[in-house]
Amino acid sequence: MIKLKKYQESSLDVLRQYLELARFKGAKQAYDEVQYNRYGSTNFKPHQALSGLEDVPYACLRLPTGGGKTLLSAHTIRLAGESYVENDYPLTLWLVPTNIIKQQTLETLKNPDNANRRVLEDTFNGRFRVFDITDFRQIRPQDISDAACIVVSTFAALRVDNTEGRKVYDHDENLEPHFSKIPAHTDKMERDEKSGKIKFSFVNLLHWHRPLVIVDEAHNAKSDLSVEVLNRVNPACVIEYTATPAKNSNIIHSVSAAELKAEEMIKLPIILSDHVSWEQAITASIQTRQKLEEIALKDKDYIRPIILFQAENKGQDITVEVLEKYLVENEGIDRAQIAIATGEQRELDSINLFDPNCPIRYVITVQALKEGWDCSFAYVLCSVANTKSATSVEQLLGRVLRMPYAKTRTQDELNKAYAHVSSQSWPHAVTQLHDRLVSMGFEQQEAEEFIYAQPSLGLSDQPQKPFEVTLTSAPDLSHLDMAEKSCVQVAETSAGTFMMTVTGNIDKQLVEKLSKAATDKKDKAEISLKGHIHIKHMAENLSPSQRGEVFSIPQLCLNFEDGPELAERELCLSDNGWAVLDYYAPLTKDHFTVDDEAKQYVADIAGQKIVIKSLNETEQLNLDGIRTDMTDQDLARWLDRKLRAIDIKQEHLLEYLRRTIRDLLARDDLDMPKLVRGKFILEKVLRERINAARMKAYEKGYQACMFGPDAIATVEPAAFSFTFPADYPANLLYEGPIGFDKHFYPRMGIMNGEEAECAQAIDRNPLIKFWVRNLERQPQHAFWLPTSTDKFYPDFVAQLNDGRLLVIEYKGGHLANEDTEEKELIGKVWAKKSGNLFLMAWKKDKDGRDVYQQINKVLEK
């Protein structure tokens, strides 16, 4: 199975947490708990229930364009089946916005070579079926009972005001086998007006089975018509994946564009060049592409950069035909290298653009690429169209952002995207591009940071003021390459001198070249001096990371006999690990039981007594249909597949499960059918018990390694140090009123009011050189210390002017607890071993000092 990116794993983890909580606590309470645990009160958003479906879990996951929403949707089917629907083979209704995307989705789910299909193959071991909603008659009862059925549809196909939609609401005798076991008195099913009998309609079939509903980019999923559709379908839960959620969506988790960039999924920044005429935009875009192709020859993978030209519709000035003629006749482009992709001309069909033998380097379109087309070789967008369709621009822009092979290239120019536009068509280019990025799921700050406006070509990535110098004679620019020449303009003044203007990024090498280009000795000196002053001034406006500063911090490690290892809690166990059987204890009625009269389960989850909601008539009938000939060995093997973990020997886990089932069946309140019916709840109870046992085992080893008389915690900076990387993939950004001057990156992660005040105290301290708002749960991009339960990510890491390091965890006005004490202990161990400083900061410490004074006090050491 394809390995998920960190942000994708995080998205699914949050979704699983929400659905598991919703199963026991209800949709609203689960949403509120997940929101508060992740964001506190700073970014908390109230729960937004679906009208008429208030008890149905509804969650929206926001991912920017290029984040892999379809892949995550495929993973969601098994996840929701386990976490909430409690069905090994859930029925899924997969809703998309248009017929084109429906066809594209069906193709990816049916193509054996596609990653989305492979996810389904692996998770369901081949036991799944994919259907177009128009083929609903092909679905058999045994398909629904024995396999995960996925029905792909548009919202429009289910709306009663749509002609196509009426088919799924019509009585259809072909569906009669599905309704043979449905009681005639079942409520809320559509009935025939004359006979009063339940219609054998596909919507009634969905309503009965309560499908998992996945909503893919349906921006109006909460419109009145869409909510009416969902009410008719009667979903078990609704999961939405989108780049641009509506304001009233239940956004349970957001992924930032910076996270995609850090995972090497997209090209950023976008180098935007604005040109006076459409002809100049085309010429400059061709030069950019040619330069990129030269650079791509140095890459270890084959890359052939492609331009996407957006022409105007018929009846306007710069049509496809005009653009094609201009490329061939004025730019000398071979027609074989051009492909036209419109509704009428589909020259990209059946062409593999990744084939090294493919000649295509230029693609002309209007809007046809906006759905269902993807090629990461697209690097340059050249829009000469005066279009009011924001969606078409966004979709085309999304095509040039995808990173080839989803891996950062060794040549930095190939890690960026390029846009050339005509000011005639894009009169406010920066603002328009910014708005399009926000519409694609970028945060406001990200959109601002990732657009670098350049007046002319250049492949630079920093917004720079033009460098201007007056010369006595015209320079000789013949030795500059094509990209460098495009950045330099020389104009004769009325005084007979020459004004040289250089745009884009200027480095020492370019200054030296320009100095050599001068024909007068004084001109050479003038260029050299002013050039270096210009570079210095530009550097002063950059953050430490942009200036190339290195920020490293020693990590805690464990000094074993055969050498040091990075300190992680798993290494604190003995060589034999831990044995789950050492912690076995039978489940009592307090831990797990069934109340037959109330038709409900009672379970102990994480120390909380939870009563699983009463089963309604449909669920009870479905439960009665579960095969009860499942043996105790079958159930043990089923639980083993769900609970398997890398740190538990399989034979030990199986024996643990066999003992559990044996002891449960020995009780007078349980039998095998009840265990089968409650197997998903039993699995959650056992998972919590095993996790609790694991924590006890780790705690014992952790204490010995870190704090015991034979503790082996140490630091080895040469071998184990964390260096803050160039990327800073904050999930959410700080947008408060306080300004900061010393933050290591140009942006910083979200902070609440008290954390921002602590950050201000750090920023204003004269002994501190720079600092970083440390990211949580991102071990590749943040400093962490081990605890007995997980990783501890301190709030702030600072470097002092004298070279020492200060790590700060801010607790505000909260009372100390075991977690706080453990973090402070391990922080002090790190400080002692590394010769640096650690502070557990409070709003007011026990001596009455505020955070400013606490920082000053620790810096006195």
C-alpha positions in Angstrom: 0.0 0.0 0.0 1.2 3.5 -0.8 2.8 5.2 2.2 0.8 8.2 3.4 2.3 11.5 4.0 2.5 12.8 7.6 -0.3 15.4 7.1 -2.5 12.6 5.6 -1.8 10.4 8.5 -2.6 13.2 10.9 -5.9 14.0 9.1 -7.0 10.4 9.3 -6.0 10.2 13.0 -8.1 13.2 13.9 -11.1 11.7 11.9 -10.7 8.4 13.7 -10.6 10.1 17.1 -13.7 12.1 16.2 -15.7 9.1 15.0 -14.7 6.9 17.9 -15.8 9.6 20.4 -19.0 10.2 18.4 -19.9 6.5 18.7 -19.9 6.9 22.5 -20.6 10.5 23.2 -22.6 11.8 20.3 -21.7 14.0 17.3 -21.7 17.4 19.0 -19.8 16.4 22.2 -17.2 14.5 20.2 -16.7 17.5 17.8 -16.3 19.9 20.7 -13.8 17.7 22.5 -11.6 17.1 19.5 -11.7 20.8 18.7 -10.8 21.9 22.2 -8.1 19.3 22.7 -6.4 20.3 19.4 -6.8 24.1 19.4 -8.0 25.1 22.9 -10.2 28.1 22.9 -8.1 30.1 20.4 -9.4 28.5 17.2 -12.4 26.8 18.6 -15.4 26.7 16.2 -18.9 25.7 17.3 -20.5 22.5 16.0 -22.7 22.9 12.9 -25.2 20.0 12.7 -26.9 19.0 9.5 -30.5 20.1 9.7 -32.7 17.1 10.4 -29.6 14.9 11.1 -28.5 16.5 14.4 -27.3 13.2 15.8 -25.3 12.2 12.7 -21.6 12.7 12.9 -20.6 15.3 10.2 -17.0 16.3 9.8 -15.1 18.4 7.2 -11.4 17.9 6.5 -9.8 20.8 4.6 -6.9 20.1 2.4 -5.4 22.4 -0.3 -5.4 21.5 -3.9 -2.9 18.7 -4.5 -3.3 17.2 -1.0 -4.7 13.8 -2.1 -8.3 14.1 -1.1 -9.4 11.1 -3.2 -6.7 8.9 -1.6 -7.9 9.9 1.9 -11.5 9.3 0.9 -10.6 5.7 -0.1 -8.9 5.2 3.3 -11.9 6.7 5.1 -14.2 3.8 4.1 -12.4 1.3 6.3 -11.7 3.8 9.0 -15.3 4.8 9.4 -16.4 1.2 9.2 -14.2 0.4 12.2 -14.6 3.6 14.2 -18.3 4.4 13.9 -20.4 2.4 11.4 -19.2 -0.9 13.0 -19.3 -2.9 9.8 -16.4 -4.7 8.2 -17.9 -4.0 4.7 -19.7 -0.6 4.9 -22.0 0.6 2.2 -20.6 4.0 0.9 -22.3 6.8 -1.1 -19.5 8.8 -2.6 -20.8 12.2 -3.7 -19.0 14.5 -6.2 -19.9 17.9 -7.7 -19.9 17.1 -11.4 -20.4 14.3 -13.9 -16.8 14.8 -15.2 -15.4 14.3 -11.7 -17.7 11.4 -11.1 -16.3 9.7 -14.2 -12.7 10.5 -13.1 -13.4 9.1 -9.6 -14.9 5.9 -11.0 -11.9 5.4 -13.3 -9.4 5.8 -10.4 -11.4 3.4 -8.2 -11.6 0.8 -11.0 -8.1 1.0 -12.4 -5.9 -1.7 -10.8 -2.8 0.4 -11.2 -4.3 3.5 -9.4 -3.3 4.2 -5.8 -6.9 4.7 -4.8 -7.9 1.3 -6.1 -4.9 -0.3 -4.4 -6.0 1.1 -1.0 -9.4 -0.6 -1.4 -7.8 -3.8 -2.5 -5.5 -3.9 0.5 -8.0 -2.8 3.1 -10.8 -5.1 2.0 -8.7 -7.9 0.7 -10.5 -7.6 -2.7 -14.0 -7.8 -1.2 -15.4 -4.5 -2.5 -17.5 -3.4 -5.5 -17.6 0.0 -7.2 -20.8 1.2 -8.9 -21.9 4.3 -10.9 -25.2 5.3 -9.4 -26.8 4.9 -12.8 -26.1 1.2 -12.5 -27.8 0.7 -9.1 -29.8 -2.2 -10.5 -26.6 -4.3 -10.7 -26.2 -4.2 -6.9 -27.2 -7.6 -5.4 -28.2 -8.2 -1.8 -25.1 -10.4 -1.4 -22.9 -7.6 -2.6 -24.0 -5.4 0.3 -23.7 -8.2 2.9 -20.4 -9.7 1.7 -18.4 -6.7 0.3 -17.8 -3.0 0.7 -20.1 -1.4 -1.9 -19.1 2.1 -3.1 -21.7 4.0 -5.1 -20.4 7.1 -6.8 -22.9 9.8 -7.6 -23.3 13.6 -8.1 -25.7 15.5 -5.7 -27.7 16.3 -8.8 -28.5 12.7 -9.5 -30.2 12.4 -6.1 -32.2 15.7 -6.2 -35.9 15.2 -6.9 -36.0 18.4 -9.0 -33.6 16.8 -11.5 -35.0 14.5 -14.3 -32.1 12.1 -13.9 -32.6 12.0 -10.1 -36.2 10.6 -10.4 -34.9 7.2 -11.3 -33.4 6.6 -7.9 -36.7 7.5 -6.3 -38.9 5.4 -8.6 -40.3 2.0 -7.6 -38.1 -0.6 -9.3 -39.1 -4.3 -9.3 -35.4 -5.2 -9.9 -34.7 -4.2 -6.3 -37.4 -6.5 -4.8 -34.8 -9.0 -3.4 -33.3 -6.2 -1.3 -36.7 -5.5 0.4 -37.8 -9.0 1.2 -36.5 -8.7 4.8 -37.5 -5.1 5.4 -40.6 -4.9 7.7 -43.6 -3.3 6.0 -44.2 -1.0 9.0 -40.7 0.6 8.8 -40.9 4.4 9.4 -39.5 7.2 7.2 -39.5 5.2 4.0 -41.0 6.6 0.9 -44.3 4.8 0.0 -46.5 4.5 -3.0 -49.3 7.1 -2.8 -52.0 4.7 -3.8 -51.1 1.4 -2.1 -49.2 2.8 0.9 -46.6 0.2 0.4 -42.9 0.9 0.7 -41.4 1.7 -2.7 -38.7 -0.6 -4.0 -36.5 2.5 -4.8 -32.7 2.9 -4.5 -33.0 5.8 -2.2 -35.2 3.7 0.2 -32.5 1.0 0.0 -29.9 3.5 1.0 -32.1 4.9 3.7 -32.5 1.4 5.2 -28.8 0.5 5.2 -27.7 4.0 6.5 -24.6 4.4 4.3 -21.4 6.2 5.1 -21.5 9.4 2.9 -18.3 10.8 1.6 -18.6 14.3 0.0 -15.8 15.3 -2.4 -15.4 19.0 -3.1 -19.2 19.6 -3.1 -19.0 23.2 -1.9 -22.7 23.5 -1.4 -23.1 20.3 0.6 -25.1 22.2 3.3 -27.5 24.0 0.9 -31.2 23.3 1.5 -31.4 20.9 -1.5 -28.2 19.0 -0.5 -29.4 18.6 3.1 -32.7 17.3 1.8 -30.8 14.7 -0.2 -28.9 13.6 2.9 -32.0 13.4 5.0 -33.6 11.1 2.4 -30.4 8.9 2.2 -30.3 8.7 6.1 -26.5 8.5 6.4 -24.7 6.9 9.3 -22.1 9.7 9.1 -21.0 12.3 6.6 -17.4 13.0 5.9 -16.5 15.9 3.6 -13.1 16.5 1.9 -12.6 19.9 0.4 -10.1 22.7 -0.3 -12.7 25.5 0.2 -15.2 24.6 2.9 -18.4 26.6 3.4 -18.5 28.8 6.5 -21.0 26.5 8.1 -18.9 23.4 7.6 -17.8 21.3 10.6 -14.0 21.7 9.9 -12.5 19.1 12.2 -9.0 19.4 10.8 -7.2 21.7 8.3 -4.0 21.1 6.4 -1.8 24.0 5.4 -0.1 24.5 2.0 3.2 24.7 4.0 2.6 21.1 5.2 2.1 20.0 1.6 5.3 21.8 0.6 7.3 20.2 3.5 6.0 16.8 2.3 7.3 17.5 -1.2 3.9 17.4 -2.7 3.7 20.8 -4.4 6.0 23.4 -6.0 6.3 26.7 -4.1 6.7 29.6 -4.3 5.0 30.9 -7.4 7.1 33.3 -9.4 4.7 35.8 -10.9 5.7 38.0 -13.8 3.3 40.7 -15.1 3.8 41.9 -18.7 2.5 44.9 -20.6 1.2 42.8 -23.6 0.1 39.3 -24.1 2.8 38.8 -26.7 5.5 39.7 -24.1 3.9 37.3 -21.6 4.1 34.4 -24.1 7.7 35.2 -25.1 8.8 35.4 -21.4 7.0 32.2 -20.5 8.7 30.3 -23.4 12.1 31.6 -22.1 11.3 30.4 -18.6 10.3 27.0 -19.9 13.5 26.7 -22.0 15.6 27.7 -19.0 13.9 25.2 -16.9 14.4 22.4 -19.4 18.2 23.2 -19.4 18.2 22.9 -15.6 16.1 19.7 -15.7 18.8 18.0 -17.6 20.9 18.0 -14.4 18.1 16.2 -12.4 18.4 12.5 -11.8 14.8 12.0 -12.9 13.4 12.8 -16.4 11.5 16.1 -16.4 10.2 17.9 -19.4 8.8 21.3 -18.3 5.4 22.1 -19.9 3.6 25.5 -20.3 -0.1 25.7 -19.9 -1.5 28.5 -22.1 -4.9 29.8 -21.2 -6.5 31.3 -24.3 -9.8 33.2 -24.6 -13.1 31.9 -25.7 -14.3 32.1 -29.2 -15.5 35.6 -30.2 -12.7 37.2 -28.2 -9.3 38.4 -29.3 -6.8 35.8 -28.2 -8.4 32.6 -29.1 -6.9 29.1 -29.3 -6.3 29.6 -33.0 -4.7 33.0 -32.6 -2.4 31.7 -29.8 -1.4 28.6 -31.8 -0.6 30.7 -34.9 1.5 33.1 -32.8 3.5 30.2 -31.3 4.3 28.6 -34.6 4.8 31.7 -36.8 6.3 34.2 -34.3 8.1 32.1 -31.7 9.1 29.3 -34.1 7.6 26.5 -32.1 7.3 23.1 -33.8 3.6 22.3 -34.1 4.4 18.7 -32.9 5.3 20.2 -29.5 1.9 21.8 -29.1 -1.2 20.1 -27.9 -4.7 21.8 -27.9 -7.1 20.6 -25.2 -10.6 22.1 -25.5 -14.0 20.7 -25.7 -13.7 20.4 -29.5 -10.0 19.5 -29.8 -8.8 16.8 -27.4 -5.2 16.3 -28.5 -4.0 15.1 -25.1 -6.3 12.1 -25.2 -4.2 8.8 -25.2 -0.9 10.7 -24.8 1.4 9.8 -22.0 3.1 13.1 -21.1 5.6 11.4 -18.8 7.0 9.4 -21.7 10.5 10.7 -22.6 9.7 10.2 -26.3 6.6 12.5 -26.0 7.4 15.9 -27.7 4.7 18.0 -26.0 6.0 21.1 -24.3 3.1 23.5 -24.8 -0.6 22.9 -24.0 -3.2 25.4 -25.1 -6.6 25.3 -23.4 -9.4 27.5 -22.3 -11.1 25.7 -19.5 -10.9 22.0 -20.5 -8.1 21.2 -18.2 -9.9 22.3 -15.1 -11.2 18.8 -14.3 -9.7 15.4 -14.7 -6.2 16.3 -16.0 -3.0 16.0 -14.1 0.7 16.2 -15.1 3.4 17.3 -12.7 5.6 18.3 -15.6 3.4 21.4 -15.9 5.6 24.2 -14.5 4.5 27.4 -16.2 1.0 29.0 -16.4 0.7 31.7 -19.0 -2.8 33.3 -18.9 -3.6 35.8 -21.6 -7.3 35.3 -21.2 -9.6 38.0 -19.9 -11.7 35.5 -18.0 -14.1 36.0 -15.2 -14.1 32.3 -14.3 -12.1 32.1 -11.1 -12.6 28.3 -10.9 -10.9 27.7 -14.3 -7.9 29.8 -13.2 -7.7 28.0 -9.9 -7.8 24.6 -11.5 -5.2 25.5 -14.1 -3.0 27.0 -11.4 -3.4 23.8 -9.4 -1.9 21.8 -12.3 1.4 23.7 -12.2 1.8 23.3 -8.5 2.1 19.5 -8.4 5.7 18.3 -7.8 7.2 15.8 -10.2 7.5 12.3 -8.6 6.3 14.0 -5.3 9.9 14.6 -4.3 11.9 17.8 -3.9 14.2 18.3 -6.9 18.0 18.8 -6.5 17.8 22.0 -8.7 16.0 24.6 -6.7 14.4 26.3 -9.7 12.5 23.0 -10.3 10.9 23.3 -6.9 9.0 26.5 -7.9 6.0 27.2 -10.1 5.9 30.1 -12.6 3.1 32.3 -13.9 3.2 34.9 -16.7 0.2 37.1 -17.2 -0.7 40.1 -19.3 -1.7 43.2 -17.4 -4.4 43.7 -20.1 -6.1 40.6 -18.9 -4.9 40.6 -15.2 -4.8 44.3 -14.3 -4.2 43.5 -10.6 -2.1 40.3 -11.0 -0.8 39.9 -7.4 -4.2 40.5 -5.8 -5.9 38.2 -8.3 -3.4 35.4 -7.9 -3.5 35.8 -4.1 -7.3 35.4 -4.2 -7.1 32.3 -6.3 -4.7 30.7 -3.9 -6.9 31.4 -1.0 -9.8 29.8 -2.9 -7.6 26.8 -3.4 -7.2 26.3 0.3 -4.2 28.4 1.2 -4.2 30.5 4.3 -4.1 34.2 3.8 -0.5 34.5 5.1 0.6 31.5 3.0 -0.9 33.1 -0.1 1.0 36.3 0.6 4.3 34.5 1.3 4.2 32.1 -1.6 3.7 34.7 -4.4 6.8 36.4 -5.5 6.0 39.2 -8.0 8.7 39.8 -10.6 8.4 42.6 -13.2 10.3 40.5 -15.7 11.6 36.9 -16.2 14.1 35.7 -13.6 13.7 32.5 -11.7 14.2 34.1 -8.4 12.2 33.5 -5.3 12.4 36.6 -3.2 10.4 39.8 -3.8 13.1 42.4 -4.2 13.3 46.1 -4.9 14.9 46.9 -8.2 18.7 47.6 -8.1 19.4 50.8 -10.0 22.8 52.3 -10.9 23.8 55.2 -13.2 26.6 54.4 -15.7 28.7 56.7 -17.9 28.6 54.3 -20.8 26.5 51.4 -21.9 27.6 48.0 -20.5 28.3 44.9 -22.6 25.8 42.2 -21.5 26.7 39.6 -24.1 28.3 37.3 -21.6 25.1 37.1 -19.5 22.8 34.1 -20.0 19.2 34.4 -21.2 17.6 34.5 -17.8 20.1 37.1 -16.5 19.7 39.3 -19.6 15.9 39.3 -19.1 16.4 40.8 -15.6 18.6 43.7 -16.8 17.3 46.8 -18.5 19.6 49.6 -19.7 18.0 52.9 -20.8 19.8 56.1 -22.0 18.9 59.2 -20.0 18.4 62.7 -21.2 21.7 63.6 -19.6 23.6 61.1 -21.9 24.2 58.6 -19.1 22.8 55.1 -18.8 20.4 53.8 -16.1 20.9 50.1 -15.5 17.9 48.5 -13.7 18.1 44.9 -12.3 14.9 43.2 -11.1 14.5 40.0 -9.2 16.9 38.3 -6.9 20.5 39.6 -7.0 23.4 37.7 -5.6 27.2 38.3 -5.4 27.8 36.3 -8.6 25.4 38.4 -10.6 27.0 41.6 -9.2 30.4 40.4 -10.3 29.1 39.7 -13.8 27.5 43.1 -14.1 30.7 44.7 -12.9 32.7 43.0 -15.5 30.0 44.0 -18.1 30.8 47.7 -17.5 33.2 49.2 -19.9 34.3 52.1 -17.6 36.5 51.5 -14.6 34.5 53.8 -12.3 31.3 52.2 -13.5 32.8 48.8 -12.5 33.5 50.1 -9.0 30.0 51.8 -8.7 28.2 48.5 -9.7 30.3 46.5 -7.2 29.8 48.8 -4.3 26.1 49.6 -4.8 25.4 45.9 -5.6 26.8 44.7 -2.3 25.0 47.4 -0.3 21.8 46.4 -2.1 22.3 42.7 -1.1 23.0 43.7 2.5 19.9 45.9 2.8 17.8 43.1 1.3 19.2 40.6 3.8 18.2 42.8 6.7 14.5 42.4 5.8 14.8 38.6 5.8 14.1 36.3 8.7 17.1 34.3 10.1 16.0 31.2 8.2 15.8 33.2 4.9 19.3 34.6 5.6 20.6 31.0 5.9 21.2 31.0 9.6 21.7 27.5 11.1 19.7 26.7 14.2 20.7 23.4 15.8 19.9 21.9 19.2 21.4 18.7 20.8 18.9 15.9 21.3 18.7 13.7 24.3 20.0 10.2 23.7 20.5 6.9 25.5 24.1 5.7 26.1 24.0 1.9 25.5 26.9 -0.4 25.6 27.1 -0.5 21.8 26.8 3.3 21.4 24.3 6.1 21.8 20.8 6.0 20.3 18.2 8.8 20.0 16.1 8.7 23.2 12.7 7.3 22.6 10.4 5.6 25.1 10.4 2.3 23.1 14.2 2.0 23.7 13.7 2.2 27.5 12.2 -1.3 27.5 14.4 -4.4 28.2 15.8 -6.3 25.2 12.8 -8.6 25.4 10.4 -5.7 25.1 7.2 -6.1 27.1 4.8 -9.0 27.5 1.1 -8.2 27.2 0.3 -11.5 29.0 1.9 -10.1 32.1 -0.9 -7.6 32.4 -3.8 -9.9 31.6 -7.0 -9.6 33.8 -10.5 -10.9 33.0 -13.1 -8.3 31.8 -15.8 -7.9 34.5 -19.4 -6.7 34.0 -18.0 -3.2 34.9 -15.8 -3.4 31.9 -18.1 -4.9 29.3 -21.7 -6.2 29.3 -25.0 -6.2 27.4 -28.3 -4.9 28.6 -30.7 -7.1 26.6 -33.9 -5.3 27.6 -32.6 -1.8 26.8 -30.8 -3.2 23.7 -27.6 -1.4 24.7 -24.0 -2.2 25.5 -22.2 -0.9 28.6 -18.4 -0.5 28.3 -15.5 1.0 30.2 -13.4 3.2 27.8 -10.4 4.9 29.2 -11.8 4.8 32.7 -15.2 6.2 31.7 -18.4 4.2 32.0 -20.1 4.6 28.6 -23.6 3.4 27.7 -23.8 2.8 23.9 -27.0 4.3 22.6 -30.0 2.1 22.2 -30.2 0.3 18.9 -33.0 1.3 16.7 -35.2 -1.2 14.9 -33.1 -1.2 11.7 -29.9 -1.7 13.6 -31.5 -4.5 15.7 -32.7 -6.4 12.7 -29.3 -6.0 11.1 -27.6 -7.3 14.2 -29.9 -10.3 14.2 -28.6 -11.0 10.7 -25.0 -11.3 11.8 -23.7 -14.8 11.6 -23.7 -16.4 15.0 -21.8 -19.5 14.0 -18.6 -17.5 14.4 -16.4 -19.5 16.8 -14.3 -18.2 19.7 -11.2 -18.8 17.5 -12.8 -16.8 14.7 -13.4 -13.9 17.0 -9.9 -14.1 18.4 -8.4 -13.9 14.9 -10.7 -11.0 14.0 -9.6 -9.1 17.1 -6.0 -10.0 16.4 -6.2 -8.3 13.0 -7.7 -5.2 14.6 -5.3 -5.0 17.6 -2.0 -6.2 16.1 0.9 -3.9 17.1 4.6 -4.0 16.2 5.7 -4.1 19.9 3.5 -7.2 20.8 4.4 -10.7 19.7 1.5 -12.1 17.7 1.4 -15.4 19.7 1.2 -13.4 22.9 -1.7 -11.3 21.6 -3.6 -14.3 20.4 -3.3 -16.0 23.7 -4.4 -12.8 25.5 -7.5 -12.7 23.3 -8.3 -16.3 23.7 -8.2 -15.9 27.5 -10.4 -12.8 27.2 -13.0 -14.6 25.1 -12.9 -17.7 27.3 -13.5 -15.7 30.5 -16.3 -13.6 28.9 -18.1 -16.7 27.7 -17.8 -18.2 31.2 -20.0 -15.4 32.5 -23.8 -15.8 32.7 -24.6 -12.6 30.9 -22.9 -13.2 27.7 -22.9 -15.7 24.8 -21.2 -16.0 21.4 -23.9 -14.1 19.4 -23.7 -11.2 21.9 -19.9 -11.0 21.6 -20.2 -11.1 17.8 -22.8 -8.3 17.8 -20.6 -6.2 20.1 -17.2 -7.1 18.6 -16.4 -3.5 17.6 -17.2 -2.2 21.1 -15.2 -5.1 22.6 -12.3 -4.3 20.3 -12.3 -0.7 21.6 -12.4 -1.8 25.3 -9.5 -4.2 24.7 -7.5 -1.6 22.8 -7.7 0.8 25.8 -6.7 -2.0 28.2 -3.7 -3.0 26.2 -2.7 0.6 25.8 -2.9 1.1 29.5 -0.7 -2.0 30.1 1.8 -0.7 27.5 2.0 2.6 29.4 2.8 0.9 32.6 5.6 -1.1 30.9 7.0 2.0 29.3 6.8 4.0 32.5 8.9 1.5 34.4 11.6 1.4 31.8 11.5 5.2 31.2 12.0 6.0 34.8 15.0 3.7 35.0 16.7 5.1 31.8 16.1 8.8 32.6 16.1 9.3 36.3 17.2 6.1 38.1 20.6 5.5 39.8 21.8 3.8 36.6 20.3 6.3 34.2 21.8 6.4 30.7 20.4 9.7 29.4 23.1 11.8 27.8 23.7 14.1 24.8 26.0 13.5 21.8 25.7 16.8 19.7 27.9 15.6 16.9 25.8 12.5 16.3 22.3 13.5 17.5 21.3 17.1 17.0 18.1 18.5 15.5 18.5 21.3 12.9 15.4 23.4 12.2 14.9 22.9 8.4 14.1 25.4 5.8 10.4 24.5 5.7 8.1 25.5 8.6 4.9 23.5 8.0 2.6 25.1 10.6 -0.9 23.7 10.5 -2.4 27.0 11.7 -0.7 30.4 11.8 -0.5 33.1 14.4 -2.6 36.1 13.3 -2.7 38.2 16.5 -1.8 41.8 17.1 1.7 41.4 18.5 4.6 41.9 16.1 7.9 39.9 16.4 11.4 40.7 15.1 13.5 37.7 16.0 11.4 34.7 15.0 13.5 32.3 13.1 10.9 31.9 10.3 8.9 34.5 8.5 5.7 33.0 9.9 4.9 31.4 13.2 2.5 28.7 14.4 -0.7 29.6 16.2 -0.6 30.8 19.8 -3.2 31.9 22.3 -3.0 35.2 24.0 -0.9 34.1 27.0 1.5 32.2 24.7 1.9 35.3 22.5 2.8 37.3 25.6 5.4 34.8 26.5 6.7 34.9 22.9 6.9 38.7 23.2 9.0 38.4 26.3 11.4 36.2 24.5 11.5 38.4 21.4 12.3 41.5 23.4 15.0 40.0 25.6 18.3 41.5 24.4 20.2 38.3 25.3 18.2 36.3 22.8 19.5 36.2 19.1 16.5 34.4 17.6 13.8 31.9 18.6 11.1 29.6 17.1 7.6 28.8 18.0 8.1 25.0 18.1 5.5 23.0 16.1 3.6 20.1 17.7 3.4 16.6 16.5 5.9 17.2 13.7 9.1 15.3 14.7 10.8 16.1 11.4 10.3 19.8 11.8 10.4 20.4 15.5 12.5 19.8 18.6 11.1 17.2 21.0 12.0 15.3 24.2 10.8 11.8 25.2 8.2 11.2 27.9 6.8 7.9 29.1 3.7 8.3 27.0 4.7 10.2 23.9 6.9 13.0 22.6 7.1 16.4 24.4 7.3 19.4 22.0 8.2 22.5 24.1 6.5 25.7 23.1 9.6 27.8 22.3 13.3 27.2 21.5 15.7 30.2 21.6 19.3 30.7 20.8 21.2 33.2 22.9 23.8 35.7 21.7 26.5 33.7 23.6 25.6 30.5 21.7 23.6 28.8 24.5 20.1 27.5 24.0 17.0 28.2 26.0 14.0 25.8 25.8 10.7 27.1 27.3 7.4 25.3 28.0 4.7 27.8 28.9 1.9 26.6 31.2 0.1 29.9 31.8 -2.1 29.9 34.9 -2.8 26.2 34.9 -2.1 24.1 37.9 0.7 21.7 37.8 -0.1 18.0 37.2 1.7 14.8 36.6 2.2 15.6 32.9 3.7 19.0 33.7 6.0 17.5 36.3 7.2 14.9 33.9 7.9 17.5 31.2 9.8 19.7 33.6 11.9 16.7 34.9 12.9 15.6 31.4 13.6 19.3 30.4 15.9 19.7 33.3 17.7 16.4 32.4 18.3 17.7 28.9 19.5 21.1 30.2 21.9 19.5 32.7 23.4 17.0 30.1 23.7 19.6 27.3 24.8 22.6 29.3 21.9 24.7 28.2 18.8 26.1 29.8 15.2 24.9 30.4 12.3 26.9 31.8 8.8 25.8 32.8 7.2 29.2 32.6 4.0 30.3 34.3 1.9 33.4 34.2 3.1 34.0 37.7 5.5 31.6 39.4 5.5 30.7 43.1 7.7 33.7 43.8 5.2 36.1 42.1 7.5 36.7 39.0 5.8 37.3 35.7 7.1 35.6 32.5 9.6 38.4 31.7 11.1 38.1 35.1 11.2 34.3 34.9 13.1 34.4 31.6 15.6 37.0 33.0 16.1 34.8 36.1 16.9 31.6 34.2 19.3 33.6 31.9 21.3 34.6 34.9 22.6 31.1 35.2 
